[in-house]
């Protein structure tokens, strides 16, 4: 058993804050329920699915090799995103089934109009933080 002080702080690593609207895309059997639970606890609400029609603060995009075109998925994720919103692309770590090469994210982000700003280690998953450049912020 892991002591509370030694427990992963996934939501903190992702910068999730109370009352943020978090949408989850790409859920499948292999997604990490601990990450999902921590994000829900930190935001104070359940994760929204792809049918949500709210303005989204944070998107958790679970992405694996073979999931399709990452640029298309990112473009879909941007549509409801707040101007200062964040997309976290979560991919299986190297050596895990479905691993995605970091270059795929690095190449897809600018094509979708996003910048990669940082990454986070989330157990068996790696997360890449993508944001919209300030000069390209959408108008609502």
N, C-alpha and C positions, 0 to 999 in steps of 0.2 A: 504494500500500500504506500502511496506517495503522500508525504506530509503536505498540508495546504501550502506552505511556503515554497515547496518544491514543485508544485503543480504548474503545468504550462499556463501561460497567460496569453492565449491566442488572441483574444479580443483586444487586449492592450497592444500587442504587436501590430494588429490591424488598425489601431486607432479608433475603434468603435466607441461611441459615446452615447449616453442616455438620450433617448428620444430621436435618434437617427433612424431614418427609414432605410432598411436593408433588404435588398432583393437578392434572391438566390437563383442562379441559372445553372443548368447542367447537372442538377442533382442526379445521382445514380446510386446503386447499391454500395459502391466503394467510397462514397463521401464520408468524411470523418465527423461522426456525430458529436464528438467532444468539441470540435471547432464550432459546429453549428450551435450547440447548446450555450457555449460561452458567448457567442455573438448575440444570441437572443437574450441572455441574461444582461449583458452590457447595454444593449439598446433598449431593453425593457419591453420588447415586442417580438412577435413571431416573425420569421423570415417570410417575405412576400415571394410569390412565384412569378413566372413570366407573364401571367395574366393581369398583374397589378396595374392600376392606372394612376397611381400617385407619382409625385415627383420623388425620385430616388436619391438618397445621399450616398449610399455605398452599394455596389454590386459585388457579390461573390460569384465569380464565374468559374465553376469547376470544369477543367479542360483536360482532355486526354488525347493522346495520339489516336487518330482515327475518328475524332468527333466531328470532322468536317473542316470548313474554312474558318479559321480564327478571325480573319478580317470581318467576315459577315457576322459572326457572333458578337464581335466588339461593336460593330455598327448598330446592331439590334440593342445592345446594352446601353449605348450612348443615348438613344432616343428619349427615354424618360429621366435621364440623369440630370440632376441639378447642375448649374454652371460650375460650382465648386465641388461637384461629386467625384467620387473615386471608384475605379474599377479594380478589384483584386482578381487577378487570374491565378487560380490555384491549380497546380499541376503535380502529378505524382513525382516524387524524388527520383533521381538517377537510380536505375536498377529495379525500380518498381514497375509493374505492368502499367502501360499507358503513358510512360514518361515522355515528356515533350522537350525537345531541345530548346534551351534558352534563346537561341538565335531565331526560332520561329516567333516567339513573343516580341523580340527586339525588332524584327522585320515587319510584323503585322501591326504593331501599335502605331507607327507614323502613317501607315497606309490608311488606317482608320481615323486619323486625326488626333492621336493620343501620344503622350510622352510617358516613357517609363522613368519613374523617379527613385524607386527603391525596391528592395525585396525583403522577405521575411521567411524564416524557417519555422514551419508549423508541423513538427513531427514527421510523418511520412509524406507530407505535402510541402511544396515550395510555393510562395505567393509573390507575384510581381505586381507592384502598385502602378497603375496607369491613371493619368489625369489629362484633362483637356488643357492645352496651352492657354494661358490667360488671354492672349490676343485673339484667340479663336472662340472665346466663350459664346455660347448660343444666346440669342435673345428670345425671350418668351413673351 
